[in-house]
Amino acid sequence: MATSPSSPAASLTAEPSHGLAGRISVPGDKSISHRALIFGALAVGETRISGLLEGEDVLATAETMRRLGARVTRHEDGTWSVFGVGVGGLSEPAEPLDFGNSGTGARLVMGLVAGHPITATFIGDASLSRRPMGRVINPLTEMGAHFHAREGGRMPLTLTGARQPMPITYRSPVASAQVKSAILLAGLNTPGITTVIEATPTRDHTERMLKAFGAHIALETGKDGALAISLTGEPELTPCPIAVPGDPSSAAFPVVAALLTPGSEVVVEGITLNPHRAGLYTTLMEMGGDIEVMNQREEGGEPVADLRVRSSSLKGIDVPPERAASMIDEYPVLAIAAAFAEGATRMSGIHELRVKESDRIAATASGLRANGIKVHETEDSMTVEGRAGEVSGGGHVATHMDHRIAMSFLVMGLAAQKPVTVDDAAMIATSFPDFVRLMSGLGASFAKQAQ
């Protein structure tokens, strides 16, 4: 019988299952949910949001917007209203801004605060406090903000925004939508034109939403193939309704579970297939996954579709490194799919995984080995030796407080020969609070472990 994990250190076991079946909707996209709250706080008037992800990360951003002066309300029908204060209208928070486990929320709000003449202290949990913030501190300092941070640019930190913010042209050294978005958010209250240049295009939710709220965004591809995103500062943002589509990173777990668990057929409804987010699904289909894209449409400026997924025999492939930016959060669950594939799957250009909620390359490799899978890792790559569906399982996996590691290995346990246990499933609530309930409704079997 499935039970929901509770805090703290709620170990959970996924048991071999058969014939997952049904239709589900996964939680709203986390990236879009964060941005909807932030841009709503910067518009003048009411922004109505439906489908908002009500995970801990996004709820932390909602509370942060309240502390910065916006009025944020959840209605009984599950929709949200944000009454914004306008660009330049943020209030100085009386208390520290607590982002829990959310690197996205922390980095985006650093950009937001950096363009305003206010001071705020940023705090988070132990995992977030280990993650690097220098990648946003450096460009925001160029724009006139001041930071007092722990060694290595880590949280907790105190940020004083620029009194006279300066526009910059910044060539990002890392493929990171968070860095790009932080700079553009700082550029909103900055006179002139702020430009970010990306060698590898990253997810473009910020640009799409800025346009929807009335900001002027210009895109230009240079002779070297790099993309320049330019924002004209000091716009008056106009509220617009936001319908948050399903999160493709959350959908990855039921999709891979259906591919791997014999006799399965599952439909996942209403997920965004933004081309900067759909790399996993392209990869799974290249591996032989039976994934049918249905009912394609556009909602809130985002391409949306339903996916019909049937159990499949997968083969190992080489995943192109240039695809990494479009699926960076999905490599742990891709590694689970690779374990069941025939032959080796090589994933390269994934150094960014070293600085996520955990070192996801190390955590994934360790979990795979604990379940009888051979894996080879380098600083920026991982090669998984597939067992053509014959995965023994039976391992106990350390999640390192990482929700995606937890869900990935629970997916493994559903299709392995023996159950797989994760040491802590409590943090799944940061992004997918209903994971156990939804998967159980499809026929997955979980058992909570006695403490």
C-alpha positions as CSV (number, residue, x, y, z in Angstrom):
1,M,0.0,0.0,0.0
2,A,1.4,3.4,-1.0
3,T,2.0,5.9,1.7
4,S,3.2,9.5,1.4
5,P,6.6,10.2,2.9
6,S,6.8,12.5,5.9
7,S,9.6,14.6,7.2
8,P,12.4,14.3,8.2
9,A,14.4,11.5,6.6
10,A,11.5,9.5,5.3
11,S,13.0,6.5,3.6
12,L,10.8,4.9,0.9
13,T,10.9,1.7,-1.1
14,A,9.7,1.2,-4.6
15,E,8.6,-2.3,-5.3
16,P,8.6,-4.2,-8.7
17,S,5.3,-3.3,-10.4
18,H,3.6,-4.3,-13.6
19,G,1.3,-2.7,-16.1
20,L,1.2,1.0,-15.1
21,A,-1.9,2.5,-16.7
22,G,-4.0,5.7,-16.6
23,R,-4.0,9.4,-17.4
24,I,-2.4,11.9,-15.2
25,S,-1.5,15.6,-15.0
26,V,1.8,16.4,-13.4
27,P,2.4,19.6,-11.4
28,G,2.7,22.9,-13.0
29,D,6.1,23.8,-14.5
30,K,8.4,25.0,-11.7
31,S,10.4,27.4,-13.8
32,I,7.3,29.1,-15.2
33,S,5.7,29.2,-11.7
34,H,8.6,31.0,-10.2
35,R,8.6,33.6,-13.0
36,A,4.8,34.1,-12.9
37,L,5.0,35.1,-9.3
38,I,8.0,37.4,-9.8
39,F,6.7,39.2,-12.9
40,G,3.2,39.5,-11.3
41,A,4.9,41.3,-8.4
42,L,6.5,43.8,-10.9
43,A,3.3,44.5,-12.9
44,V,0.9,47.2,-11.9
45,G,-2.4,45.6,-11.0
46,E,-3.6,41.9,-10.6
47,T,-2.0,39.0,-12.3
48,R,-4.1,35.8,-12.2
49,I,-2.2,32.5,-12.3
50,S,-3.7,29.0,-12.8
51,G,-1.9,25.7,-12.6
52,L,0.8,27.1,-10.2
53,L,3.1,24.5,-8.8
54,E,2.4,24.4,-5.1
55,G,5.7,22.8,-4.1
56,E,7.9,24.1,-1.4
57,D,10.3,25.9,-3.8
58,V,7.6,27.9,-5.4
59,L,5.8,28.6,-2.2
60,A,9.1,30.1,-0.9
61,T,9.1,32.5,-3.9
62,A,5.5,33.4,-3.2
63,E,6.4,34.3,0.4
64,T,9.4,36.3,-0.8
65,M,7.2,38.4,-3.1
66,R,5.0,39.2,-0.1
67,R,8.0,40.3,1.9
68,L,9.1,42.5,-1.1
69,G,5.7,44.3,-1.0
70,A,3.4,42.5,-3.4
71,R,0.1,41.0,-2.3
72,V,-0.1,37.3,-3.1
73,T,-3.2,35.3,-2.5
74,R,-4.3,31.7,-3.1
75,H,-8.0,31.3,-3.9
76,E,-10.2,28.3,-3.0
77,D,-10.3,27.1,-6.6
78,G,-6.5,26.8,-6.7
79,T,-5.8,29.9,-8.7
80,W,-3.5,32.6,-7.4
81,S,-3.6,36.4,-7.6
82,V,-0.6,38.7,-7.4
83,F,-1.2,42.4,-7.0
84,G,2.1,43.9,-8.1
85,V,3.9,47.1,-7.1
86,G,5.4,48.0,-10.4
87,V,9.0,48.0,-11.6
88,G,11.1,50.0,-9.1
89,G,8.4,49.7,-6.4
90,L,9.8,46.9,-4.2
91,S,9.9,47.4,-0.5
92,E,12.9,46.5,1.7
93,P,12.1,43.2,3.5
94,A,12.1,43.3,7.3
95,E,13.2,39.7,7.6
96,P,15.6,37.4,5.7
97,L,14.3,35.9,2.5
98,D,14.3,32.1,3.0
99,F,14.5,30.0,-0.2
100,G,14.7,26.6,1.4
101,N,16.1,24.3,-1.3
102,S,15.4,26.6,-4.3
103,G,18.4,27.7,-6.3
104,T,16.1,29.0,-9.0
105,G,14.2,31.2,-6.6
106,A,17.3,32.5,-4.9
107,R,19.2,33.4,-8.1
108,L,16.2,35.0,-9.8
109,V,15.3,37.2,-6.8
110,M,19.0,38.2,-6.4
111,G,18.6,39.7,-9.9
112,L,15.4,41.3,-9.0
113,V,16.7,42.9,-5.8
114,A,20.0,43.9,-7.5
115,G,18.2,46.5,-9.6
116,H,16.4,48.1,-6.7
117,P,18.0,50.4,-4.0
118,I,17.1,48.0,-1.1
119,T,19.0,45.5,1.1
120,A,17.9,41.9,1.6
121,T,19.5,38.9,3.3
122,F,19.2,35.5,1.4
123,I,19.1,32.3,3.4
124,G,18.3,28.6,2.6
125,D,18.7,25.1,3.7
126,A,22.0,23.2,4.1
127,S,21.9,22.0,0.5
128,L,21.2,25.4,-1.0
129,S,23.9,27.0,1.2
130,R,26.5,24.8,-0.5
131,R,25.6,25.8,-4.0
132,P,27.6,28.5,-5.9
133,M,26.1,31.9,-6.3
134,G,29.2,33.6,-7.9
135,R,27.8,33.0,-11.3
136,V,25.1,35.6,-10.6
137,I,27.1,37.7,-8.1
138,N,29.7,38.6,-10.7
139,P,27.4,40.2,-13.4
140,L,25.1,41.8,-10.8
141,T,28.1,43.4,-9.2
142,E,29.0,44.8,-12.6
143,M,25.5,46.4,-12.6
144,G,26.2,48.2,-9.3
145,A,24.9,45.7,-6.7
146,H,27.0,44.9,-3.5
147,F,27.2,41.5,-1.9
148,H,28.4,40.2,1.4
149,A,28.6,36.4,1.1
150,R,30.2,33.4,2.7
151,E,33.5,32.1,1.2
152,G,33.0,31.0,-2.3
153,G,30.1,33.4,-2.9
154,R,27.7,31.1,-0.9
155,M,24.6,31.8,1.1
156,P,23.7,33.1,3.5
157,L,24.5,36.4,1.9
158,T,23.3,40.0,2.1
159,L,22.6,42.0,-1.1
160,T,22.3,45.7,-1.4
161,G,20.9,46.7,-4.7
162,A,22.2,49.4,-6.9
163,R,21.0,53.0,-6.4
164,Q,21.9,53.8,-10.0
165,P,22.0,50.5,-11.8
166,M,24.1,50.3,-14.9
167,P,23.2,48.3,-18.1
168,I,25.7,45.8,-19.2
169,T,26.5,43.5,-22.1
170,Y,27.4,40.1,-20.5
171,R,28.7,37.0,-22.3
172,S,27.6,34.2,-20.0
173,P,30.5,31.7,-19.4
174,V,27.9,29.0,-18.4
175,A,24.8,27.8,-20.1
176,S,22.4,28.9,-17.4
177,A,18.9,30.3,-17.7
178,Q,19.1,31.3,-14.1
179,V,22.1,33.6,-14.8
180,K,20.4,35.1,-17.9
181,S,17.2,35.6,-16.0
182,A,18.9,37.2,-13.0
183,I,20.6,39.8,-15.3
184,L,17.4,40.6,-17.2
185,L,15.5,41.0,-13.9
186,A,18.1,43.4,-12.7
187,G,17.9,45.2,-16.1
188,L,14.2,45.9,-15.7
189,N,14.8,48.8,-13.3
190,T,18.0,49.9,-15.2
191,P,17.9,52.7,-17.8
192,G,19.2,51.7,-21.2
193,I,19.6,48.3,-22.8
194,T,20.9,45.2,-20.9
195,T,22.2,42.4,-23.0
196,V,23.0,38.8,-22.3
197,I,25.0,36.7,-24.9
198,E,24.7,32.9,-24.8
199,A,26.9,30.6,-26.7
200,T,24.4,27.8,-26.1
201,P,20.7,28.9,-25.9
202,T,19.0,28.1,-22.6
203,R,15.3,27.8,-21.7
204,D,13.5,31.0,-22.7
205,H,10.6,31.2,-20.2
206,T,11.9,34.6,-19.0
207,E,11.9,36.1,-22.4
208,R,8.5,34.8,-23.3
209,M,6.9,36.0,-20.1
210,L,8.6,39.5,-20.3
211,K,7.0,39.9,-23.8
212,A,3.6,38.8,-22.4
213,F,3.9,41.4,-19.7
214,G,4.8,44.2,-22.2
215,A,8.6,44.5,-22.0
216,H,10.6,45.0,-25.1
217,I,12.9,42.0,-25.8
218,A,15.1,41.8,-28.9
219,L,16.9,38.6,-30.0
220,E,19.9,38.5,-32.4
221,T,22.1,35.7,-33.5
222,G,25.7,36.7,-34.1
223,K,28.1,35.4,-36.8
224,D,29.5,33.0,-34.3
225,G,26.1,31.5,-33.6
226,A,25.8,33.1,-30.1
227,L,22.4,34.5,-29.2
228,A,22.1,38.0,-27.8
229,I,19.0,38.8,-25.7
230,S,18.5,42.5,-25.1
231,L,16.0,44.1,-22.8
232,T,15.0,47.8,-22.8
233,G,14.9,48.9,-19.2
234,E,12.3,50.7,-17.1
235,P,9.2,49.3,-18.9
236,E,5.7,49.5,-17.3
237,L,4.7,45.9,-17.0
238,T,1.0,45.1,-17.6
239,P,-0.7,42.2,-15.8
240,C,-1.7,39.2,-17.9
241,P,-3.2,35.9,-17.0
242,I,-0.8,33.0,-16.8
243,A,-1.8,29.3,-17.3
244,V,1.2,27.3,-16.1
245,P,1.6,24.1,-18.2
246,G,2.8,20.8,-16.8
247,D,6.4,20.5,-15.9
248,P,8.4,18.4,-18.3
249,S,11.0,17.7,-15.6
250,S,8.3,16.2,-13.4
251,A,6.6,14.4,-16.3
252,A,10.0,12.6,-16.9
253,F,9.4,10.3,-13.9
254,P,6.0,8.8,-15.0
255,V,7.2,8.7,-18.6
256,V,10.3,6.8,-17.9
257,A,8.4,4.5,-15.4
258,A,5.9,3.7,-18.2
259,L,8.7,3.0,-20.7
260,L,10.5,0.6,-18.3
261,T,7.7,-1.2,-16.5
262,P,6.3,-4.1,-18.6
263,G,2.8,-3.9,-19.9
264,S,2.4,-0.1,-19.3
265,E,0.5,2.5,-21.1
266,V,0.2,6.0,-19.6
267,V,-1.0,9.3,-20.9
268,V,0.6,12.4,-19.3
269,E,-1.5,15.5,-20.1
270,G,-0.7,19.1,-20.8
271,I,3.1,19.4,-20.4
272,T,5.1,22.1,-22.1
273,L,7.3,20.9,-24.9
274,N,9.2,24.2,-25.2
275,P,12.1,23.3,-27.5
276,H,14.5,24.5,-24.8
277,R,13.0,21.9,-22.4
278,A,12.2,18.9,-24.5
279,G,15.6,17.2,-24.9
280,L,14.8,14.2,-22.7
281,Y,11.8,13.3,-24.9
282,T,13.9,13.5,-28.0
283,T,16.5,11.4,-26.4
284,L,14.1,8.7,-25.2
285,M,12.5,8.4,-28.6
286,E,16.0,8.0,-30.2
287,M,16.6,5.2,-27.7
288,G,13.4,3.5,-29.1
289,G,10.9,4.7,-26.6
290,D,7.3,4.5,-27.7
291,I,6.2,8.1,-27.0
292,E,3.3,9.6,-29.0
293,V,2.9,13.4,-29.0
294,M,-0.8,14.3,-29.1
295,N,-3.1,17.3,-29.0
296,Q,-0.4,19.9,-29.6
297,R,-1.5,23.4,-28.7
298,E,-0.3,26.7,-27.3
299,E,-1.1,27.9,-23.8
300,G,0.2,31.1,-22.3
301,G,2.8,31.5,-25.0
302,E,4.2,28.0,-24.4
303,P,3.9,24.9,-26.7
304,V,1.9,22.2,-24.9
305,A,1.0,18.6,-25.7
306,D,-0.2,15.3,-24.2
307,L,2.2,12.3,-24.3
308,R,1.0,8.7,-24.7
309,V,3.8,6.4,-23.4
310,R,4.0,2.6,-23.8
311,S,6.5,0.2,-22.3
312,S,9.5,-0.2,-24.7
313,S,12.8,-2.0,-25.2
314,L,15.4,0.7,-25.2
315,K,18.9,0.8,-26.8
316,G,21.9,2.8,-25.6
317,I,23.0,5.9,-27.6
318,D,25.4,8.8,-27.4
319,V,23.5,11.9,-26.2
320,P,24.8,15.0,-28.0
321,P,26.5,17.4,-25.5
322,E,24.8,20.4,-27.1
323,R,21.5,18.9,-25.9
324,A,22.5,19.2,-22.2
325,A,20.9,22.7,-21.7
326,S,17.5,21.4,-22.8
327,M,17.5,18.5,-20.3
328,I,20.0,19.3,-17.6
329,D,17.6,18.3,-14.8
330,E,16.6,15.1,-16.4
331,Y,19.9,13.3,-16.6
332,P,19.4,11.3,-13.4
333,V,16.2,9.7,-14.6
334,L,17.7,9.3,-18.1
335,A,20.5,7.3,-16.4
336,I,17.8,5.0,-15.0
337,A,16.4,4.5,-18.5
338,A,20.0,3.8,-19.7
339,A,20.4,1.1,-17.1
340,F,17.5,-0.8,-18.6
341,A,18.7,-0.2,-22.2
342,E,20.7,-2.6,-24.4
343,G,24.3,-1.3,-24.7
344,A,26.0,1.8,-23.3
345,T,24.5,5.3,-23.1
346,R,27.1,8.1,-23.1
347,M,26.1,11.5,-21.6
348,S,28.7,14.3,-22.0
349,G,28.8,18.0,-21.5
350,I,27.0,17.7,-18.2
351,H,29.4,19.4,-15.8
352,E,26.5,21.6,-14.6
353,L,25.2,18.5,-12.7
354,R,28.1,18.8,-10.3
355,V,26.6,22.0,-8.8
356,K,22.9,21.1,-8.5
357,E,21.0,20.2,-5.3
358,S,23.7,17.5,-5.0
359,D,26.6,16.5,-7.2
360,R,24.2,14.7,-9.5
361,I,26.8,12.8,-11.5
362,A,28.3,11.3,-8.3
363,A,25.0,10.7,-6.6
364,T,23.5,9.0,-9.7
365,A,26.6,6.9,-10.3
366,S,26.7,5.8,-6.7
367,G,23.0,4.8,-6.8
368,L,23.4,2.9,-10.0
369,R,26.4,0.9,-8.6
370,A,24.3,0.1,-5.5
371,N,21.8,-1.6,-7.8
372,G,24.3,-3.6,-9.9
373,I,24.8,-1.2,-12.8
374,K,28.3,-0.4,-14.2
375,V,28.9,3.3,-14.7
376,H,31.9,5.3,-15.7
377,E,32.1,9.0,-14.8
378,T,34.4,11.9,-15.6
379,E,34.2,15.5,-14.5
380,D,31.6,16.3,-17.2
381,S,30.4,12.9,-18.4
382,M,28.7,9.7,-17.4
383,T,28.5,6.4,-19.3
384,V,25.9,3.8,-18.2
385,E,26.3,0.1,-19.2
386,G,22.8,-1.0,-19.8
387,R,21.5,-4.4,-18.8
388,A,18.8,-4.9,-21.5
389,G,16.0,-4.8,-18.9
390,E,17.7,-7.2,-16.5
391,V,18.4,-4.7,-13.6
392,S,18.8,-6.5,-10.3
393,G,17.9,-3.6,-8.0
394,G,17.9,-4.3,-4.3
395,G,20.0,-1.3,-3.5
396,H,19.8,1.4,-0.8
397,V,20.4,4.8,-2.3
398,A,21.7,7.9,-0.7
399,T,19.7,10.9,-2.1
400,H,21.9,13.7,-0.6
401,M,18.7,15.8,0.0
402,D,18.0,15.8,-3.8
403,H,14.4,15.4,-4.9
404,R,15.4,14.3,-8.5
405,I,17.8,11.6,-7.2
406,A,15.0,10.3,-4.9
407,M,12.4,10.1,-7.6
408,S,14.8,8.6,-10.2
409,F,15.7,5.7,-8.1
410,L,12.1,5.1,-7.0
411,V,11.3,4.8,-10.7
412,M,14.1,2.2,-11.0
413,G,12.6,0.2,-8.2
414,L,9.3,-0.1,-10.1
415,A,11.0,-2.0,-13.0
416,A,13.9,-3.7,-11.3
417,Q,13.9,-7.4,-10.2
418,K,14.1,-6.4,-6.5
419,P,12.9,-3.3,-4.6
420,V,14.9,-0.1,-4.4
421,T,15.0,2.0,-1.3
422,V,15.9,5.7,-1.1
423,D,17.1,7.0,2.3
424,D,15.0,10.1,2.2
425,A,11.9,11.0,0.1
426,A,10.8,14.0,2.2
427,M,12.4,16.5,-0.2
428,I,10.3,15.3,-3.1
429,A,7.8,17.9,-1.9
430,T,10.0,20.7,-3.2
431,S,8.9,20.0,-6.7
432,F,6.4,17.1,-6.9
433,P,4.3,16.9,-3.7
434,D,1.9,14.3,-5.2
435,F,4.5,12.0,-6.7
436,V,3.7,9.0,-4.6
437,R,-0.1,9.5,-4.9
438,L,-0.1,10.0,-8.6
439,M,2.3,7.1,-9.3
440,S,0.3,4.8,-7.0
441,G,-2.9,5.7,-9.0
442,L,-1.1,4.3,-12.1
443,G,-0.4,1.0,-10.3
444,A,3.0,1.7,-8.8
445,S,3.8,0.1,-5.4
446,F,5.6,1.9,-2.6
447,A,6.3,1.0,1.0
448,K,7.3,3.4,3.7
449,Q,10.1,2.1,5.9
450,A,9.8,2.0,9.6
451,Q,12.2,4.5,11.4
